[in-house]
Amino acid sequence: MAKLKIVKNMIDKNTNIPYRKDMLITVVDAKRVKELIDAGVAVEIKETSKN
């Protein structure tokens, strides 16, 4: 599971859901995460804990 930030407006080819720039989404499928990052439409958000 990964949190992604959309960097370009897009329509998901699998679900036909539109995503706008700067939206945050959670993707469970590792293959789909790689597809979105490789296509240049999303970047992974690294989570940091503040203790």
Buried (B, 14 or more C-beta within 10 A) or exposed (E): EBBBEBBEEBEEEEEEEEBEEEBEBEBEEEEBBEBBBEEEBBEEEEEEEEE
